[in-house]
Amino acid sequence: MKLKYGYMLLGAMSLMLILFVMNWVRLNTDNFNYFQSFSVTLINQSDYDIVSVELGLVGSNSTHLYTKRLKAGDKSKIKPQLNLVGEGSVYLKYTDTRGITKETSACGYTESLSGRSTITIGNDRIVENIQKCL
């Protein structure tokens, strides 16, 4: 009878350990973005549609043009196809329906074009720019 309770205790402890490890990995995946290609999530909180988005490497000819219209209130995830040699930074330039073009940094420093950025666009400025790139 004692052996049966020992196996049940061992099973319960194993299950708790597995759940702990899975939760730890889930919470710490931002630190392990080496295997994810770089992506930008654009959130349009302005009153105007975004008609063009250009992502590129600063000081390079490597650019990615996104021409799908991003309506006011919508969001979109862009995975730019850029070619990086060495290290660099990624810029984002967008144009709205008024014809106004703005530019911001999508990734201030990268060596591997991995990770992600979230950029929230307002009417006259960038509301929020969160960069988690490597």
C-alpha positions as CSV (number, residue, x, y, z in Angstrom):
1,M,0.0,0.0,0.0
2,K,2.9,2.4,0.8
3,L,4.4,1.8,-2.6
4,K,1.2,2.8,-4.3
5,Y,1.2,6.2,-2.5
6,G,4.8,6.7,-3.3
7,Y,4.1,6.3,-7.0
8,M,1.2,8.7,-6.8
9,L,3.4,11.3,-5.0
10,L,6.2,10.8,-7.6
11,G,3.6,11.4,-10.4
12,A,2.2,14.5,-8.8
13,M,5.7,16.0,-8.2
14,S,6.7,15.2,-11.8
15,L,3.5,16.9,-13.1
16,M,4.2,20.0,-10.9
17,L,7.8,20.1,-12.2
18,I,6.7,19.9,-15.9
19,L,4.1,22.6,-15.3
20,F,6.7,24.8,-13.6
21,V,9.2,24.4,-16.5
22,M,6.5,25.1,-19.1
23,N,5.5,28.3,-17.3
24,W,9.1,29.4,-17.0
25,V,9.7,28.9,-20.7
26,R,6.5,30.8,-21.6
27,L,7.4,33.7,-19.4
28,N,11.0,33.9,-20.7
29,T,10.6,33.4,-24.4
30,D,11.3,37.1,-25.1
31,N,14.9,36.3,-24.2
32,F,15.1,33.5,-26.7
33,N,14.2,35.2,-30.0
34,Y,17.3,34.0,-31.9
35,F,15.2,31.5,-33.9
36,Q,12.4,33.9,-34.8
37,S,12.6,36.2,-37.8
38,F,12.2,39.9,-37.1
39,S,8.6,41.2,-37.2
40,V,6.8,44.5,-36.6
41,T,3.3,44.8,-35.3
42,L,1.7,48.1,-36.5
43,I,-1.3,49.4,-34.6
44,N,-3.1,52.2,-36.3
45,Q,-4.8,54.3,-33.6
46,S,-5.0,57.4,-35.9
47,D,-8.1,58.6,-37.7
48,Y,-6.5,58.0,-41.1
49,D,-5.7,54.9,-43.0
50,I,-2.0,54.0,-43.5
51,V,-1.5,53.5,-47.3
52,S,2.2,52.6,-47.4
53,V,4.8,51.2,-45.0
54,E,8.5,50.9,-45.8
55,L,11.0,49.0,-43.6
56,G,14.7,49.1,-44.3
57,L,18.1,48.9,-42.9
58,V,19.8,52.3,-42.1
59,G,22.7,53.0,-44.4
60,S,21.7,50.1,-46.7
61,N,19.7,49.5,-49.9
62,S,17.8,46.6,-48.2
63,T,14.2,47.7,-48.0
64,H,10.8,46.0,-47.7
65,L,7.6,47.8,-49.0
66,Y,4.3,46.9,-47.5
67,T,1.4,48.4,-49.6
68,K,-1.6,46.7,-48.0
69,R,-3.9,49.4,-46.6
70,L,-4.0,49.5,-42.8
71,K,-7.3,51.0,-41.9
72,A,-7.9,53.3,-38.8
73,G,-8.2,51.1,-35.7
74,D,-6.7,48.0,-37.3
75,K,-3.4,46.3,-36.7
76,S,-1.1,44.3,-38.8
77,K,2.0,42.1,-38.4
78,I,4.8,42.6,-40.9
79,K,7.7,40.2,-41.4
80,P,10.1,42.2,-43.6
81,Q,12.5,40.4,-45.9
82,L,15.8,42.3,-45.3
83,N,19.4,41.3,-45.8
84,L,21.7,42.2,-42.9
85,V,25.4,41.8,-43.0
86,G,27.0,42.5,-39.6
87,E,25.0,44.8,-37.4
88,G,22.6,47.7,-38.0
89,S,19.3,49.2,-37.2
90,V,15.8,49.1,-38.9
91,Y,13.7,52.1,-39.7
92,L,10.0,52.3,-40.5
93,K,8.5,55.0,-42.7
94,Y,4.8,55.2,-43.2
95,T,2.4,57.4,-45.2
96,D,-1.2,58.0,-44.3
97,T,-4.2,59.0,-46.5
98,R,-3.4,62.7,-46.0
99,G,-0.1,62.2,-47.7
100,I,1.9,62.8,-44.5
101,T,5.0,60.6,-44.2
102,K,6.6,59.9,-40.8
103,E,9.7,57.9,-40.0
104,T,10.8,56.1,-36.8
105,S,13.1,53.4,-35.6
106,A,11.7,49.9,-35.6
107,C,14.8,48.3,-34.1
108,G,17.6,50.5,-32.8
109,Y,20.2,47.9,-32.9
110,T,20.3,44.3,-34.3
111,E,22.9,41.7,-35.2
112,S,20.6,39.0,-36.3
113,L,17.3,40.6,-37.5
114,S,15.4,38.6,-34.9
115,G,12.8,39.6,-32.3
116,R,9.9,41.9,-32.6
117,S,8.7,45.5,-32.3
118,T,5.3,46.9,-31.7
119,I,4.6,50.4,-33.0
120,T,1.4,52.3,-32.2
121,I,0.6,55.2,-34.6
122,G,-1.5,58.1,-33.5
123,N,-2.8,61.1,-35.5
124,D,0.3,63.3,-35.4
125,R,3.0,61.1,-33.7
126,I,4.1,57.6,-32.7
127,V,2.2,56.9,-29.5
128,E,4.2,53.8,-28.4
129,N,7.3,52.1,-29.7
130,I,8.3,48.8,-28.0
131,Q,11.4,47.2,-29.3
132,K,12.5,43.6,-28.3
133,C,14.9,42.9,-31.1
134,L,18.3,41.1,-31.1
